[in-house]
């Protein structure tokens, strides 16, 4: 499982859940349920990373949440 942020939302236009991975430009997937969309997003992340490495493009490290201390 990857540690990239995945945003899942309902698309009324397409009548599916859409899962976007903001840290990987153009990386998104969809599914009939939120679970399907997330599973498909993980496959899309795998393909995105594989393709980037194949072409020698950089693969960003997952940002995750950072705790801000005062």
Buried (B, 14 or more C-beta within 10 A) or exposed (E): EBEBBBEBEEEEEEEBBBBBBEBBEEBBBBBEEEEBBBBBBBEBBEEBBEEBEEEEEEEEEEEEEEEEEE
